[in-house]
Amino acid sequence: MSDTKNAKELRDLSVADLNERMNELAAENMKLRFQKATMQLNNTARVGQVRREIARIKTILAQRS
């Protein structure tokens, strides 16, 4: 779950795969936000990585529609 993909790799995925990946990242984002709030988050950079990957997926989905 912690592997980030660049835009080229994401463009190779189908719409269903992109939606599934976005759901996984949204769940991870929520988990990271709770860890941050309870001061248990070790890798603070991961929050930004997840947000950027969600944005990449949303951009690719918008381009396809």
VMD Tcl script that draws the C-alpha trace (Angstrom):
set ca {
  {0.00 0.00 0.00}
  {2.90 2.37 0.58}
  {4.19 2.28 -3.00}
  {3.59 5.48 -4.92}
  {3.06 5.42 -8.65}
  {3.94 8.12 -11.09}
  {1.45 9.48 -13.62}
  {2.75 7.27 -16.45}
  {2.16 4.09 -14.45}
  {-1.30 5.30 -13.39}
  {-2.31 6.06 -17.00}
  {-1.70 2.39 -17.85}
  {-4.41 1.31 -15.38}
  {-8.09 0.90 -16.22}
  {-10.79 3.17 -14.79}
  {-11.88 0.43 -12.39}
  {-8.31 -0.05 -11.19}
  {-7.91 3.70 -10.72}
  {-11.10 3.90 -8.68}
  {-9.97 0.97 -6.54}
  {-6.55 2.56 -5.99}
  {-8.17 5.88 -5.06}
  {-10.38 4.14 -2.48}
  {-7.33 2.44 -0.96}
  {-5.49 5.76 -0.79}
  {-8.48 7.52 0.74}
  {-8.57 4.90 3.50}
  {-4.84 5.25 4.05}
  {-5.20 9.04 4.13}
  {-7.86 8.76 6.84}
  {-5.64 6.41 8.85}
  {-2.69 8.78 8.55}
  {-4.82 11.73 9.65}
  {-5.88 9.85 12.79}
  {-2.26 8.90 13.51}
  {-1.24 12.54 13.11}
  {-3.99 13.72 15.45}
  {-2.97 11.21 18.13}
  {0.76 12.01 17.71}
  {1.57 8.46 16.52}
  {2.62 9.35 12.96}
  {6.28 8.58 12.24}
  {6.52 9.38 8.52}
  {4.86 12.77 8.11}
  {5.89 13.02 4.44}
  {3.58 10.11 3.62}
  {0.52 12.35 4.15}
  {1.61 14.58 1.27}
  {2.53 11.62 -0.94}
  {-0.93 10.11 -0.53}
  {-2.67 13.42 -1.23}
  {-0.61 13.98 -4.38}
  {-1.29 10.48 -5.69}
  {-5.04 10.94 -5.10}
  {-4.82 14.20 -7.05}
  {-2.98 12.44 -9.90}
  {-5.67 9.78 -10.12}
  {-8.47 12.37 -10.10}
  {-6.71 14.29 -12.88}
  {-6.33 11.17 -15.04}
  {-9.99 10.23 -14.49}
  {-11.08 13.75 -15.45}
  {-8.97 13.61 -18.60}
  {-10.63 10.35 -19.65}
  {-14.18 11.62 -19.22}
}
mol new
graphics top color blue
foreach p $ca { graphics top sphere $p radius 0.5 }
foreach p [lrange $ca 0 end-1] q [lrange $ca 1 end] { graphics top cylinder $p $q radius 0.2 }
display resetview
